[in-house]
Amino acid sequence: MKRLSLVLALFFVVFCCVESFAAGKGSTAWPIFRRPQSSKPDAITAVASIRGDLSGVFYNPSTLGTITKREMFFMTELGMAEDTFQGMIFGFPMGESGLAVGYIMYDAGMTTLYWIDGGAEVEDEVNLQKDSLALLSYGFSLSKHLSMGLSLKYATSNIAEQTPNSYATCADIGLIYTQGINGISISLAGQNMGSSEKFLDTTEELPTSGWLGIAYTHTVGDNNFIGIGVDAGYLVREERTLPGIGIEYDIGNFGFNVGYYAMRTDESSYQIGFGFSSSAFELGYAYLPAQFLNSVHRINMSFLF
């Protein structure tokens, strides 16, 4: 109990200190930190980690304390726009702990800019935005039911090919309590705690947030499984909460899921997905209806060995 109390105290002290520095309502940038998501709802993949995937480390790195196999996880998103999003994470167990490294890339595509210079109209074709994110995460077991984790993240961003790039470094810290595949899981994390350099004359604020998720999972018969979870992220700078709910039902090797996210203004408010899994391979797909211009098709693949 002393060890657990010390860990909890450290967690809240770190997050409260960061929150005090970031206090004050405003807007946040760096969407690359919030972009990596699974084809499963957040409340399933990052809370009920036994049935989740490696994308859960972007919400809570302590999920690595539960992995039992090496895994290569790939993610991408498709739509009608010319932008591209791709990412890869490699994770592997180390006894009662786990380590993961990852790289995420977002390219908004080319656009033509027009401006007046010396009384004449000038045009130039440039890359609208190009972001990247590198991740190093470590999670370990504190006890049979409790795990803790830490992530270090480094991101770069370039808008309209302006130089120099903008840089950001930050960390996540998290705890997860799980009763196993039949029971309740509780996930708590502080996300994107750090700082960023100025882009031109403006400092881009990080989406520092606190995140909490609760899920219940249960096996039904010999091969069926059901999971339901709720989660909520609180954006410190914007002073707003983003709640969500997710449900997954697996029949043998096939799974179906649905997620709903309230209060989102920049993404679709719900998703519908399905997947296939075996002992060595997993494939997931989710459809997110258009919020503004384009619907999103989210695809994940995992290789376990």
GULUMFI-870051 format. One record per residue (C-alpha): residue in three letters; x, y, z. Coordinates in nm, 2 decimals, decimal comma. Example, Ala and Ser with C-alpha at 12.3 -4.5 7.8 and 13.67 -1.06 7.14 Angstrom:
<sites>
ALA; 1,23; -0,45; 0,78;
SER; 1,37; -0,11; 0,71;
</sites>
This chain:
<sites>
MET; 0,00; 0,00; 0,00;
LYS; 0,29; 0,24; 0,07;
ARG; 0,42; 0,18; -0,28;
LEU; 0,08; 0,24; -0,44;
SER; 0,02; 0,56; -0,23;
LEU; 0,36; 0,69; -0,34;
VAL; 0,29; 0,63; -0,70;
LEU; -0,05; 0,79; -0,69;
ALA; 0,09; 1,09; -0,50;
LEU; 0,36; 1,13; -0,76;
PHE; 0,11; 1,11; -1,05;
PHE; -0,12; 1,38; -0,91;
VAL; 0,17; 1,61; -0,81;
VAL; 0,32; 1,60; -1,16;
PHE; -0,01; 1,66; -1,34;
CYS; -0,13; 1,93; -1,10;
CYS; 0,20; 2,12; -1,15;
VAL; 0,17; 2,10; -1,53;
GLU; -0,20; 2,21; -1,51;
SER; -0,10; 2,52; -1,30;
PHE; 0,15; 2,62; -1,57;
ALA; -0,10; 2,57; -1,85;
ALA; -0,40; 2,72; -1,67;
GLY; -0,61; 2,97; -1,86;
LYS; -0,87; 2,92; -2,12;
GLY; -0,74; 2,92; -2,48;
SER; -0,69; 2,71; -2,79;
THR; -0,45; 2,43; -2,85;
ALA; -0,26; 2,32; -3,16;
TRP; -0,04; 2,01; -3,24;
PRO; -0,33; 1,79; -3,37;
ILE; -0,06; 1,52; -3,43;
PHE; -0,07; 1,43; -3,06;
ARG; -0,44; 1,35; -3,07;
ARG; -0,46; 1,21; -3,42;
PRO; -0,33; 0,85; -3,36;
GLN; -0,64; 0,64; -3,29;
SER; -0,74; 0,28; -3,32;
SER; -1,02; 0,14; -3,53;
LYS; -1,18; 0,04; -3,20;
PRO; -1,33; 0,30; -2,97;
ASP; -1,09; 0,47; -2,73;
ALA; -1,27; 0,34; -2,42;
ILE; -1,21; -0,02; -2,54;
THR; -0,86; -0,02; -2,67;
ALA; -0,70; 0,20; -2,41;
VAL; -0,90; 0,09; -2,10;
ALA; -0,98; -0,28; -2,15;
SER; -0,62; -0,33; -2,25;
ILE; -0,64; -0,71; -2,27;
ARG; -0,86; -0,67; -2,58;
GLY; -0,70; -0,36; -2,70;
ASP; -0,40; -0,28; -2,93;
LEU; -0,08; -0,09; -2,92;
SER; -0,25; 0,24; -3,01;
GLY; -0,36; 0,24; -2,65;
VAL; -0,02; 0,38; -2,55;
PHE; -0,12; 0,72; -2,70;
TYR; -0,39; 0,74; -2,42;
ASN; -0,22; 0,55; -2,14;
PRO; 0,13; 0,40; -2,16;
SER; 0,06; 0,17; -1,86;
THR; -0,13; -0,06; -2,11;
LEU; 0,22; -0,19; -2,19;
GLY; 0,23; -0,36; -1,85;
THR; -0,02; -0,61; -1,98;
ILE; 0,12; -0,72; -2,32;
THR; 0,23; -1,08; -2,36;
LYS; 0,36; -1,09; -2,72;
ARG; 0,57; -0,88; -2,95;
GLU; 0,36; -0,68; -3,18;
MET; 0,40; -0,47; -3,49;
PHE; 0,10; -0,23; -3,52;
PHE; 0,02; -0,03; -3,83;
MET; -0,24; 0,25; -3,87;
THR; -0,36; 0,46; -4,16;
GLU; -0,66; 0,67; -4,26;
LEU; -0,82; 0,71; -4,60;
GLY; -1,05; 0,97; -4,74;
MET; -1,13; 1,18; -5,04;
ALA; -0,89; 1,45; -4,95;
GLU; -0,52; 1,45; -5,05;
ASP; -0,39; 1,43; -4,70;
THR; -0,22; 1,12; -4,57;
PHE; -0,18; 0,97; -4,22;
GLN; 0,03; 0,67; -4,14;
GLY; 0,19; 0,53; -3,83;
MET; 0,37; 0,23; -3,69;
ILE; 0,44; 0,10; -3,33;
PHE; 0,66; -0,19; -3,22;
GLY; 0,60; -0,32; -2,88;
PHE; 0,75; -0,62; -2,69;
PRO; 0,71; -0,76; -2,34;
MET; 1,00; -0,77; -2,09;
GLY; 0,90; -0,99; -1,81;
GLU; 0,63; -0,80; -1,61;
SER; 0,69; -0,49; -1,82;
GLY; 0,67; -0,38; -2,18;
LEU; 0,85; -0,13; -2,41;
ALA; 0,72; 0,04; -2,73;
VAL; 0,86; 0,27; -3,00;
GLY; 0,66; 0,44; -3,26;
TYR; 0,65; 0,69; -3,55;
ILE; 0,35; 0,88; -3,68;
MET; 0,34; 1,10; -4,00;
TYR; 0,08; 1,34; -4,13;
ASP; 0,10; 1,52; -4,47;
ALA; -0,18; 1,76; -4,56;
GLY; -0,09; 1,76; -4,93;
MET; 0,00; 2,04; -5,17;
THR; -0,18; 2,37; -5,22;
THR; -0,13; 2,69; -5,42;
LEU; -0,07; 3,01; -5,23;
TYR; -0,13; 3,36; -5,38;
TRP; 0,00; 3,69; -5,25;
ILE; 0,10; 4,04; -5,37;
ASP; 0,47; 4,13; -5,38;
GLY; 0,58; 4,47; -5,52;
GLY; 0,24; 4,53; -5,68;
ALA; 0,24; 4,20; -5,87;
GLU; 0,05; 3,88; -5,79;
VAL; 0,28; 3,59; -5,70;
GLU; 0,18; 3,22; -5,66;
ASP; 0,37; 2,92; -5,53;
GLU; 0,28; 2,55; -5,48;
VAL; 0,37; 2,44; -5,13;
ASN; 0,30; 2,16; -4,89;
LEU; 0,02; 2,28; -4,67;
GLN; 0,13; 2,10; -4,35;
LYS; 0,37; 1,82; -4,26;
ASP; 0,38; 1,68; -3,90;
SER; 0,57; 1,39; -3,74;
LEU; 0,57; 1,23; -3,40;
ALA; 0,82; 0,99; -3,24;
LEU; 0,72; 0,79; -2,93;
LEU; 0,90; 0,59; -2,66;
SER; 0,68; 0,42; -2,40;
TYR; 0,74; 0,19; -2,11;
GLY; 0,49; 0,02; -1,89;
PHE; 0,53; -0,21; -1,59;
SER; 0,33; -0,41; -1,34;
LEU; 0,31; -0,27; -0,98;
SER; 0,10; -0,57; -0,87;
LYS; -0,13; -0,84; -1,00;
HIS; -0,40; -0,58; -1,10;
LEU; -0,22; -0,25; -1,13;
SER; 0,02; -0,12; -1,39;
MET; 0,20; 0,21; -1,45;
GLY; 0,36; 0,37; -1,76;
LEU; 0,55; 0,66; -1,90;
SER; 0,58; 0,79; -2,26;
LEU; 0,82; 1,04; -2,40;
LYS; 0,72; 1,21; -2,73;
TYR; 0,89; 1,44; -2,97;
ALA; 0,71; 1,61; -3,26;
THR; 0,79; 1,84; -3,55;
SER; 0,55; 2,06; -3,76;
ASN; 0,60; 2,26; -4,08;
ILE; 0,32; 2,48; -4,22;
ALA; 0,34; 2,60; -4,58;
GLU; 0,71; 2,51; -4,60;
GLN; 0,80; 2,78; -4,36;
THR; 1,14; 2,75; -4,18;
PRO; 1,25; 2,66; -3,93;
ASN; 1,02; 2,37; -3,82;
SER; 0,83; 2,40; -3,49;
TYR; 0,93; 2,14; -3,23;
ALA; 0,76; 2,00; -2,92;
THR; 0,86; 1,76; -2,64;
CYS; 0,62; 1,62; -2,39;
ALA; 0,54; 1,32; -2,17;
ASP; 0,25; 1,10; -2,07;
ILE; 0,21; 0,92; -1,74;
GLY; -0,06; 0,67; -1,65;
LEU; -0,20; 0,41; -1,43;
ILE; -0,44; 0,12; -1,51;
TYR; -0,62; -0,11; -1,28;
THR; -0,77; -0,43; -1,43;
GLN; -0,94; -0,73; -1,29;
GLY; -0,87; -0,93; -1,61;
ILE; -1,08; -1,03; -1,91;
ASN; -1,39; -1,08; -1,68;
GLY; -1,42; -0,77; -1,48;
ILE; -1,37; -0,39; -1,45;
SER; -1,07; -0,19; -1,58;
ILE; -1,00; 0,17; -1,47;
SER; -0,75; 0,38; -1,67;
LEU; -0,61; 0,72; -1,56;
ALA; -0,35; 0,93; -1,74;
GLY; -0,20; 1,28; -1,78;
GLN; -0,12; 1,35; -2,15;
ASN; 0,10; 1,58; -2,35;
MET; 0,27; 1,75; -2,05;
GLY; 0,56; 1,95; -2,19;
SER; 0,65; 2,25; -2,40;
SER; 0,68; 2,36; -2,77;
GLU; 0,89; 2,61; -2,95;
LYS; 0,74; 2,91; -3,13;
PHE; 0,62; 2,89; -3,49;
LEU; 0,72; 3,22; -3,64;
ASP; 0,60; 3,46; -3,36;
THR; 0,34; 3,24; -3,20;
THR; 0,38; 2,96; -2,94;
GLU; 0,16; 2,66; -3,03;
GLU; 0,00; 2,53; -2,71;
LEU; 0,01; 2,16; -2,65;
PRO; -0,32; 1,97; -2,59;
THR; -0,23; 1,90; -2,23;
SER; -0,51; 1,69; -2,08;
GLY; -0,62; 1,45; -1,81;
TRP; -0,79; 1,13; -1,92;
LEU; -1,01; 0,88; -1,74;
GLY; -1,17; 0,56; -1,87;
ILE; -1,37; 0,28; -1,71;
ALA; -1,46; -0,04; -1,89;
TYR; -1,63; -0,37; -1,82;
THR; -1,54; -0,69; -2,02;
HIS; -1,69; -1,03; -2,00;
THR; -1,67; -1,36; -2,19;
VAL; -2,00; -1,50; -2,32;
GLY; -1,99; -1,88; -2,37;
ASP; -1,67; -2,04; -2,51;
ASN; -1,57; -1,80; -2,79;
ASN; -1,78; -1,48; -2,75;
PHE; -1,67; -1,16; -2,57;
ILE; -1,84; -0,83; -2,49;
GLY; -1,69; -0,51; -2,37;
ILE; -1,84; -0,17; -2,28;
GLY; -1,65; 0,14; -2,17;
VAL; -1,68; 0,51; -2,11;
ASP; -1,40; 0,76; -2,11;
ALA; -1,35; 1,14; -2,08;
GLY; -1,05; 1,36; -2,16;
TYR; -1,02; 1,71; -2,01;
LEU; -0,83; 1,96; -2,22;
VAL; -0,66; 2,19; -1,97;
ARG; -0,60; 2,49; -2,20;
GLU; -0,94; 2,48; -2,36;
GLU; -1,12; 2,40; -2,03;
ARG; -1,35; 2,15; -2,20;
THR; -1,43; 1,78; -2,15;
LEU; -1,46; 1,53; -2,43;
PRO; -1,67; 1,22; -2,31;
GLY; -1,71; 0,91; -2,51;
ILE; -1,86; 0,56; -2,50;
GLY; -1,76; 0,24; -2,68;
ILE; -1,91; -0,11; -2,72;
GLU; -1,74; -0,42; -2,87;
TYR; -1,88; -0,77; -2,93;
ASP; -1,66; -1,05; -3,06;
ILE; -1,79; -1,37; -3,21;
GLY; -1,50; -1,61; -3,24;
ASN; -1,24; -1,45; -3,46;
PHE; -1,47; -1,17; -3,57;
GLY; -1,55; -0,85; -3,38;
PHE; -1,79; -0,56; -3,42;
ASN; -1,78; -0,22; -3,24;
VAL; -1,94; 0,12; -3,22;
GLY; -1,83; 0,44; -3,05;
TYR; -1,99; 0,77; -2,98;
TYR; -1,80; 1,09; -2,88;
ALA; -1,98; 1,39; -2,74;
MET; -1,86; 1,75; -2,77;
ARG; -1,62; 1,69; -3,06;
THR; -1,61; 1,98; -3,31;
ASP; -1,31; 1,87; -3,53;
GLU; -1,39; 1,50; -3,57;
SER; -1,68; 1,27; -3,64;
SER; -1,90; 1,22; -3,33;
TYR; -1,93; 0,84; -3,39;
GLN; -1,77; 0,54; -3,56;
ILE; -1,87; 0,20; -3,67;
GLY; -1,61; -0,08; -3,71;
PHE; -1,54; -0,45; -3,74;
GLY; -1,23; -0,66; -3,72;
PHE; -1,07; -1,01; -3,76;
SER; -0,82; -1,16; -3,52;
SER; -0,61; -1,47; -3,49;
SER; -0,32; -1,58; -3,27;
ALA; -0,07; -1,40; -3,50;
PHE; -0,27; -1,14; -3,70;
GLU; -0,53; -0,87; -3,64;
LEU; -0,72; -0,65; -3,89;
GLY; -0,95; -0,37; -3,79;
TYR; -1,16; -0,12; -3,99;
ALA; -1,37; 0,17; -3,88;
TYR; -1,59; 0,42; -4,07;
LEU; -1,63; 0,77; -3,94;
PRO; -1,90; 0,97; -4,12;
ALA; -1,81; 1,31; -4,26;
GLN; -1,80; 1,59; -4,00;
PHE; -1,73; 1,87; -4,26;
LEU; -1,59; 1,75; -4,59;
ASN; -1,48; 1,39; -4,60;
SER; -1,57; 1,07; -4,43;
VAL; -1,28; 0,88; -4,28;
HIS; -1,18; 0,51; -4,32;
ARG; -0,95; 0,40; -4,04;
ILE; -0,75; 0,08; -4,10;
ASN; -0,53; -0,10; -3,85;
MET; -0,31; -0,41; -3,88;
SER; -0,12; -0,60; -3,61;
PHE; 0,13; -0,88; -3,64;
LEU; 0,19; -1,07; -3,32;
PHE; 0,49; -1,31; -3,27;
</sites>
